[in-house]
Amino acid sequence: MFEQVKAVILDSLSCEPEDITMEARLVEDLEADSLDAVELNMALEEALGYSVADEELQNMKTVGDIVRYLEAHQG
């Protein structure tokens, strides 16, 4: 799941592949703003068929938070 999320983040945000780790913080490390978060969520839904509830998305601070959420809520 991490590799899939990483690929979507690479397509959605302007960051380097080595910057995307489970511990990478979306705002501080990957420089995502609120608009980026919305676009990232739409890209995840399109690429993986899963979407993160808006209220949950606000609580996600790291790439790992997204991966764990999607793993817990898939299928």
C-alpha positions as CSV (number, residue, x, y, z in Angstrom):
1,M,0.0,0.0,0.0
2,F,2.9,2.4,0.8
3,E,4.3,2.2,-2.7
4,Q,0.8,2.9,-4.2
5,V,0.3,5.9,-2.0
6,K,3.9,7.1,-2.7
7,A,3.2,7.0,-6.5
8,V,0.0,9.0,-6.0
9,I,1.9,11.6,-3.9
10,L,4.6,11.9,-6.5
11,D,2.0,12.6,-9.1
12,S,0.1,15.1,-6.9
13,L,2.8,17.0,-5.1
14,S,6.0,18.5,-6.3
15,C,8.4,16.6,-4.1
16,E,11.3,14.1,-4.5
17,P,10.8,10.3,-4.3
18,E,13.3,10.1,-1.4
19,D,11.3,12.6,0.6
20,I,8.3,10.3,0.7
21,T,8.6,8.0,3.7
22,M,6.1,6.7,6.2
23,E,7.3,9.3,8.7
24,A,7.2,12.2,6.2
25,R,4.9,15.0,7.4
26,L,2.5,16.2,4.7
27,V,2.7,19.9,5.5
28,E,6.2,20.3,7.0
29,D,8.2,17.8,4.9
30,L,6.2,17.6,1.6
31,E,4.9,21.2,1.7
32,A,1.3,20.2,1.1
33,D,-1.3,22.9,1.7
34,S,-5.1,22.3,2.2
35,L,-5.7,22.4,-1.5
36,D,-3.0,19.9,-2.1
37,A,-4.7,17.6,0.5
38,V,-8.0,17.8,-1.3
39,E,-6.3,17.0,-4.7
40,L,-4.3,14.2,-3.1
41,N,-7.5,12.7,-1.7
42,M,-9.1,12.8,-5.1
43,A,-6.0,11.3,-6.7
44,L,-6.0,8.4,-4.2
45,E,-9.6,7.7,-4.9
46,E,-9.0,7.7,-8.6
47,A,-5.9,5.6,-8.4
48,L,-6.8,3.2,-5.6
49,G,-10.6,3.3,-5.4
50,Y,-10.4,4.4,-1.8
51,S,-11.1,7.9,-0.4
52,V,-10.4,9.3,3.0
53,A,-13.3,11.0,4.8
54,D,-12.7,14.8,4.9
55,E,-12.8,14.9,8.7
56,E,-10.3,12.1,8.8
57,L,-8.0,13.8,6.3
58,Q,-7.7,16.8,8.6
59,N,-6.2,14.5,11.3
60,M,-3.6,12.9,9.0
61,K,-0.2,14.4,9.5
62,T,2.1,11.9,7.9
63,V,2.2,9.6,4.8
64,G,2.0,6.7,7.3
65,D,-1.3,8.0,8.6
66,I,-2.7,7.8,5.1
67,V,-1.3,4.3,4.5
68,R,-2.6,3.0,7.8
69,Y,-6.1,4.5,7.2
70,L,-6.3,3.0,3.8
71,E,-5.1,-0.4,4.9
72,A,-7.7,-0.4,7.7
73,H,-10.5,0.7,5.5
74,Q,-9.9,-1.2,2.2
75,G,-12.5,-3.6,0.9
